[in-house]
Amino acid sequence: MTIGKGKRPRDPNQLAAWTVAVSTGQIPAEEATPALSISAPASPASISEYMATIGRKGGQIGGKRRMKTMTKAERSKIAAKAAKARWKKARKPSN
């Protein structure tokens, strides 16, 4: 039995034979590409880092496009609101 489109055997013994055939070059590379990865799955930390990078990249592009479409008055209004929010934060009492 095989999984999916016949790329990788389900039976452990057949899978072992298939793995040896792939590693020794008895099966061409086009047929050897398994539907599922044989190696260990990626760690959750690396997946999280990747998704954070993708999100950050989209955010950087989005901010630039947003600024291009805004008028000067709209940008000024947003900047003033941000400045008020920064100054509104409670300060630690000095000794």
trRosetta pair geometry for C-beta under 8 A, 3 or more apart (Angstrom, degrees):
i j d omega theta_ij theta_ji phi_ij phi_ji
1 9 7.0 104 79 -156 52 69
1 10 4.5 -26 95 32 102 125
1 11 6.4 115 43 -29 85 92
2 5 7.9 -50 125 97 125 23
2 6 4.4 64 104 -122 160 48
2 7 6.8 137 179 37 119 39
2 8 6.5 133 -156 70 86 36
2 9 5.7 -62 -100 -100 71 45
2 10 6.5 -173 -114 -17 17 88
3 7 6.9 -53 75 55 81 84
3 8 5.3 -17 41 69 108 90
3 9 7.8 102 -1 176 84 6
3 10 5.7 121 -46 -70 89 91
3 35 5.8 -138 106 54 105 136
3 36 6.8 -13 103 -4 151 116
4 7 5.7 -10 76 18 118 106
4 8 7.5 44 35 31 109 88
4 35 4.1 121 30 -89 159 171
4 36 8.0 165 -14 -25 134 87
5 35 6.8 139 31 -74 83 129
7 31 7.8 -175 -132 -175 68 56
7 33 6.8 -56 -153 95 125 61
7 34 5.2 135 140 -141 114 45
7 35 4.3 137 54 -27 142 90
8 15 6.8 37 175 -118 87 92
8 18 6.6 147 -143 124 59 158
8 34 4.3 48 -64 -141 126 103
8 35 5.8 -125 8 26 112 87
8 36 6.3 -95 38 36 158 88
8 38 8.0 -172 -128 -72 140 94
9 14 3.6 -114 160 116 160 114
9 15 4.8 -145 78 -67 97 63
9 17 7.7 21 27 57 154 93
9 18 5.2 170 10 -22 112 143
10 14 7.4 30 55 64 45 124
10 15 7.2 -77 128 -53 6 111
11 14 4.1 69 72 17 106 110
11 15 6.4 -171 86 -14 50 86
12 15 5.5 -54 -142 36 29 115
12 16 6.4 33 156 -22 64 102
13 16 5.7 -49 -150 32 31 112
13 17 6.6 28 152 -14 63 105
14 17 5.6 -54 -148 39 35 111
14 18 6.1 38 151 -22 67 107
15 18 5.5 -53 -144 37 31 114
15 19 6.2 35 154 -23 64 105
16 19 5.7 -51 -147 33 30 113
16 20 6.6 29 154 -16 62 104
17 20 5.8 -53 -150 36 32 110
17 21 6.3 33 151 -20 65 107
18 21 5.6 -55 -148 37 31 112
18 22 6.4 31 153 -19 65 105
18 27 7.5 11 -160 -19 70 154
19 22 5.8 -53 -148 35 30 110
19 23 6.2 21 157 -13 65 110
19 38 6.8 132 -112 -140 111 151
20 23 5.9 -61 -143 42 29 106
20 24 6.0 13 163 -7 67 113
21 24 6.3 -64 -140 45 24 100
21 26 4.2 -82 -158 66 79 118
21 27 4.8 67 135 -18 106 106
22 25 7.9 38 175 -67 27 24
22 26 7.6 -71 -55 49 22 78
22 27 5.3 -37 -88 51 61 118
22 32 4.3 127 -130 -145 103 115
27 31 5.1 -109 175 90 102 113
27 32 4.7 134 107 -74 110 93
28 31 5.3 80 64 19 81 100
28 32 6.6 -150 97 -15 36 99
29 32 5.3 -61 -136 37 31 116
29 33 7.0 46 164 -40 64 89
30 33 6.8 -44 -166 3 27 108
34 37 7.0 144 84 -97 115 20
34 38 5.9 97 30 -40 156 93
37 41 7.0 125 74 -93 129 60
42 46 5.1 -106 178 77 105 124
42 47 5.6 119 112 -53 121 93
43 46 4.9 91 61 7 85 99
43 47 7.2 -152 95 -4 45 87
44 47 5.5 -57 -147 39 37 113
44 48 6.1 40 154 -23 69 106
45 48 5.6 -54 -148 36 30 113
45 49 6.4 31 153 -20 64 105
46 49 5.6 -49 -146 35 34 113
46 50 6.4 38 153 -21 64 104
47 50 5.7 -54 -150 35 31 113
47 51 6.4 27 154 -16 65 107
48 51 5.9 -56 -146 38 30 108
48 52 6.3 32 154 -21 64 107
49 52 5.7 -55 -148 36 30 113
49 53 6.4 32 153 -22 64 105
50 53 5.7 -55 -152 33 30 112
50 54 6.5 28 153 -16 65 105
51 54 5.7 -52 -147 37 34 111
51 55 6.2 34 154 -17 66 108
52 55 5.8 -57 -147 40 30 111
52 56 6.1 32 155 -22 65 107
53 56 5.8 -54 -145 35 28 111
53 57 6.4 30 155 -21 63 106
54 57 5.8 -55 -151 33 29 112
54 58 6.6 26 153 -15 63 107
55 58 5.8 -57 -149 38 32 109
55 59 6.2 33 153 -21 66 108
56 59 5.6 -55 -148 36 31 114
56 60 6.4 34 154 -22 65 103
57 60 5.9 -52 -151 32 31 111
57 61 6.7 27 153 -14 63 105
58 61 5.8 -56 -150 39 33 109
58 62 6.0 35 153 -23 67 110
59 62 5.5 -54 -141 37 30 114
59 63 6.3 32 160 -21 65 104
60 63 6.1 -53 -149 31 28 110
60 64 6.8 24 155 -14 60 107
61 64 6.0 -62 -156 37 32 108
61 65 6.3 25 154 -14 68 110
62 65 5.9 -59 -147 40 30 108
62 66 6.1 34 155 -25 66 108
63 66 5.6 -53 -145 33 29 114
63 67 6.5 28 157 -18 63 104
64 67 5.9 -56 -152 35 30 109
64 68 6.6 32 151 -21 63 105
65 68 5.6 -54 -151 32 35 113
65 69 6.5 22 157 -12 67 108
66 69 6.2 -66 -152 40 30 103
66 70 6.4 28 155 -25 66 111
67 70 5.9 -56 -143 30 32 112
67 75 6.6 59 -140 -102 80 121
70 74 4.1 -126 -167 86 104 126
70 75 5.1 125 116 -53 131 84
70 78 7.7 -38 -159 -1 162 135
71 74 4.8 98 52 5 76 101
71 75 7.2 -141 94 -3 41 86
72 75 5.8 -55 -150 38 34 111
72 76 6.2 36 152 -22 66 108
73 76 5.6 -55 -148 36 30 114
73 77 6.4 34 153 -23 64 105
74 77 5.7 -51 -148 32 32 113
74 78 6.6 29 154 -15 64 105
75 78 5.9 -57 -151 38 31 109
75 79 6.3 31 153 -19 66 108
76 79 5.7 -56 -147 37 31 112
76 80 6.3 32 155 -20 65 105
77 80 5.9 -54 -149 34 29 111
77 81 6.5 29 152 -19 62 106
78 81 5.7 -54 -149 35 32 112
78 82 6.4 33 152 -19 65 106
79 82 5.7 -54 -148 36 32 112
79 83 6.4 33 153 -20 65 105
80 83 5.7 -53 -147 35 32 112
80 84 6.5 34 153 -20 64 103
81 84 5.8 -52 -151 34 31 112
81 85 6.5 32 151 -19 63 106
82 85 5.7 -55 -150 35 33 112
82 86 6.5 33 152 -20 65 104
83 86 5.7 -53 -149 34 33 111
83 87 6.3 20 158 -9 67 109
84 87 6.1 -64 -145 45 29 102
84 88 5.9 36 156 -33 66 111
85 88 5.6 -52 -142 28 28 117
85 89 7.5 46 156 -38 56 89
86 89 6.5 -41 -172 1 34 112
